[in-house]
Amino acid sequence: MREYMRKLLMAGLIAVMVFAFAGCTGSSDDKSVGETTEETTAEATETTTEAVSDFDILEGEQLVENGSELLLYGNDFMLIMPNNDKWGYKKDTAGNLDIYLKAARDSGYEGNLVTIMAFDPEDTSYEEFPDYSVAGKGQNVNKTFVALFPTDVQYDPQDEQQQTDYDELSTHVKKIAEGAADSPFQTKDSD
């Protein structure tokens, strides 16, 4: 059990490091809002030392337009985002879901708004993160979803439009919280 917890903590730390030190440009796995794609990102989530998780956070991935909202469905959750082309999403190398500002990423900044991570119910290593919120429990997949928010500037501070768009989208995703009436993140078990 102790070895298992050590591996989980290490996986969480690796995820934080990947999040903090990831390259500043997008990859071919980035999904643009409005882009039609038939494939899902079912890639292995291996680090240089060991597999982080076999849980595919985007299994069953769908992006559904619903008026002024886009509904991003993943593995036992739904994320409601504005129906615009300002944001994108991708599964990172640790198997987490990154939501980002496209203009910031395109101009060489990370642009991350939130990273959604899935933890086993007994794993509370996310409590070490500096800025997070428990997003919900996916009882169908036996996971606790956690929203990890960046603690540094993720956009070009010289670009007023990026700052405005980032602040708007950041305010939206910062509402993610388990049980919150206006949370844009819901699991199949949400009220």
BELWO-V350461 format. One record per pair of residues at least 24 apart in sequence whose ideal C-beta (glycine too) atoms are under 7 Angstrom apart, sorted by the first residue. I is the first residue (numbers start at 1). J is the second residue. Records with the same first field share a line. If there is no record, write none. Layout:
I=J ; J
//
This chain:
8=120 ; 123 ; 125
9=125
11=52 ; 53
12=125 ; 126
14=47 ; 52 ; 94
15=94 ; 96 ; 117
16=129
18=92 ; 93 ; 94
19=112 ; 115 ; 148
22=92 ; 110
24=108 ; 109 ; 110
25=105 ; 108
26=105
27=90
29=90 ; 91
30=88 ; 90
31=88 ; 89 ; 90
32=85 ; 88 ; 102
33=70 ; 84 ; 85 ; 87 ; 88
34=85
41=91
45=94 ; 95
52=94 ; 95
53=95
55=95 ; 118 ; 143
57=91 ; 95 ; 96 ; 97 ; 116 ; 118
58=91 ; 97
75=141
76=138 ; 140 ; 141 ; 187 ; 188
77=136 ; 138 ; 145 ; 185 ; 186 ; 187
78=186
79=184 ; 185
80=184
81=184
82=172
86=165 ; 169
87=113 ; 169
99=173
101=155 ; 162 ; 165 ; 166 ; 169
103=162 ; 165
104=154 ; 155 ; 156 ; 162 ; 166
107=156
109=154 ; 155 ; 156
110=154
111=154 ; 155
112=150 ; 154
113=169 ; 170 ; 173
114=147 ; 148 ; 149 ; 173 ; 176
115=148
116=145 ; 147
117=146 ; 148
118=143 ; 145
119=143 ; 144 ; 146
133=176 ; 177
134=178
135=176 ; 178 ; 185
136=178 ; 185 ; 186 ; 187 ; 190
137=187 ; 189
138=187
139=189
140=188
145=185 ; 187
147=176 ; 185
149=174
//
